[in-house]
Amino acid sequence: MFMGFCPYTVALVGLFTLGIVGLTKRESAPARGGSAALAVTGAYVCFAACAAAVAYGIYLIVGK
């Protein structure tokens, strides 16, 4: 059954995309005067939020 458009799914994909972009900026950040550590930390935070959302979804499906 098709449930239609879900904005949470779009937000999760967007968050994952920000993580990917943060990791790709790791090499170019020092050349532009930025911090590679900040880019990597932001990427890991995005990936952790995605993992938490997926884990919560699994929790909702499986239940107690």
C-alpha positions as CSV (number, residue, x, y, z in Angstrom):
1,M,0.0,0.0,0.0
2,F,1.4,3.4,-1.0
3,M,1.4,5.8,1.9
4,G,2.2,8.9,-0.1
5,F,4.7,11.7,0.5
6,C,6.5,11.6,3.8
7,P,8.4,14.7,4.8
8,Y,10.4,12.7,7.4
9,T,11.9,10.6,4.8
10,V,13.0,13.6,2.8
11,A,14.5,15.1,5.9
12,L,16.4,11.9,6.7
13,V,17.8,11.7,3.1
14,G,18.7,15.4,3.4
15,L,20.5,14.8,6.7
16,F,22.4,11.9,5.2
17,T,23.3,14.1,2.2
18,L,24.7,16.7,4.5
19,G,26.9,14.0,6.1
20,I,28.3,13.0,2.7
21,V,29.0,16.6,1.8
22,G,30.7,17.1,5.1
23,L,33.0,14.2,4.5
24,T,33.8,15.4,1.0
25,K,34.8,18.8,2.3
26,R,37.4,17.2,4.6
27,E,40.2,17.5,2.0
28,S,39.4,21.0,0.8
29,A,38.6,22.7,4.1
30,P,42.2,23.6,5.1
31,A,42.9,25.0,1.6
32,R,39.9,27.4,2.0
33,G,40.9,28.3,5.5
34,G,38.3,26.2,7.2
35,S,38.6,23.4,9.7
36,A,38.6,19.8,8.6
37,A,37.7,18.6,12.1
38,L,34.6,20.7,12.0
39,A,33.5,19.2,8.7
40,V,34.1,15.7,9.9
41,T,32.4,16.3,13.2
42,G,29.4,17.7,11.5
43,A,29.3,14.8,9.1
44,Y,29.4,12.3,12.0
45,V,26.6,14.1,13.8
46,C,24.5,13.9,10.7
47,F,25.2,10.1,10.4
48,A,24.5,9.6,14.1
49,A,21.1,11.4,13.8
50,C,20.3,9.2,10.7
51,A,21.2,6.0,12.7
52,A,19.1,7.1,15.6
53,A,16.1,7.7,13.3
54,V,16.5,4.3,11.7
55,A,16.9,2.6,15.1
56,Y,13.8,4.4,16.4
57,G,11.9,3.3,13.3
58,I,12.9,-0.3,13.8
59,Y,11.9,0.0,17.5
60,L,8.4,1.2,16.4
61,I,8.0,-1.7,13.9
62,V,9.3,-4.5,16.2
63,G,7.8,-3.1,19.4
64,K,8.5,-4.4,22.9
